Amino acid sequence: MSILARIRAHGGDVVRAEWRFTLRPGRMTPAAIAWVRAHLLEVQCEVWPDFDTWNERAAVREFDGGQPRAEAERAAYGEILGC
């Protein structure tokens, strides 16, 4: 069973808006919520398979290109979407 399926089995969900993620915990226990937070990268990659690519492009724009992080994230998201 996938991580997202387990979250949903407990009435929770992970919602993605662009590159941002929100956990709606539903009936998840505090221990389950802590586990999700500890494995956030895995959750993000499952919810949005392009997350790693986006994150890498944003980091390159930030560190090599000198862009502020917020600007780098927006630009990388546009690249991923092909805009």
C-alpha positions as CSV (number, residue, x, y, z in Angstrom):
1,M,0.0,0.0,0.0
2,S,1.3,3.4,-0.9
3,I,2.0,6.1,1.7
4,L,-0.8,8.2,0.3
5,A,-3.3,5.3,0.4
6,R,-2.4,4.8,4.0
7,I,-3.0,8.4,4.8
8,R,-6.3,8.3,3.0
9,A,-7.3,5.1,4.8
10,H,-7.2,7.1,8.0
11,G,-9.4,9.9,6.6
12,G,-6.4,12.2,5.8
13,D,-5.1,13.5,2.6
14,V,-2.2,15.4,1.1
15,V,-3.2,18.3,-1.1
16,R,-0.8,19.9,-3.6
17,A,-1.1,23.4,-4.8
18,E,1.6,24.1,-7.3
19,W,4.8,23.0,-5.5
20,R,3.3,23.4,-2.0
21,F,1.8,20.5,0.0
22,T,-0.7,20.5,2.9
23,L,-1.4,17.5,5.1
24,R,-5.0,17.2,6.1
25,P,-4.7,14.7,9.0
26,G,-8.3,13.5,9.3
27,R,-8.2,10.7,12.0
28,M,-4.4,10.2,11.8
29,T,-2.7,9.7,15.2
30,P,0.0,12.1,16.4
31,A,2.5,9.3,15.8
32,A,1.3,8.8,12.2
33,I,1.5,12.6,11.6
34,A,5.1,12.6,12.9
35,W,6.0,9.7,10.6
36,V,4.6,11.6,7.6
37,R,6.6,14.6,8.6
38,A,9.8,12.5,9.0
39,H,9.2,11.0,5.5
40,L,8.0,14.2,3.8
41,L,10.2,13.9,0.8
42,E,8.8,10.4,0.0
43,V,5.3,11.7,0.4
44,Q,6.0,14.7,-1.8
45,C,7.5,12.5,-4.5
46,E,4.5,10.1,-4.4
47,V,2.0,13.0,-4.6
48,W,3.9,14.8,-7.4
49,P,6.4,12.6,-9.3
50,D,8.1,15.7,-10.7
51,F,8.9,17.0,-7.2
52,D,12.6,15.9,-7.2
53,T,13.1,17.5,-10.7
54,W,11.4,20.7,-9.6
55,N,13.4,20.9,-6.3
56,E,16.7,20.4,-8.2
57,R,15.9,23.1,-10.8
58,A,14.9,25.5,-8.0
59,A,18.1,24.8,-6.1
60,V,20.3,25.4,-9.3
61,R,18.5,28.7,-9.9
62,E,19.0,29.7,-6.3
63,F,22.6,28.7,-5.7
64,D,24.1,28.9,-9.2
65,G,21.8,31.6,-10.6
66,G,21.6,33.8,-7.5
67,Q,17.8,34.0,-7.5
68,P,15.9,34.4,-4.3
69,R,14.4,31.0,-3.3
70,A,10.8,32.1,-3.9
71,E,11.6,33.4,-7.4
72,A,13.6,30.2,-8.1
73,E,10.7,28.0,-7.1
74,R,8.2,29.9,-9.3
75,A,10.6,29.7,-12.3
76,A,11.4,26.1,-11.8
77,Y,7.6,25.3,-11.6
78,G,7.1,27.1,-14.9
79,E,9.9,25.0,-16.4
80,I,8.3,21.7,-15.2
81,L,5.0,22.8,-16.7
82,G,6.6,23.8,-19.9
83,C,5.5,27.4,-19.6
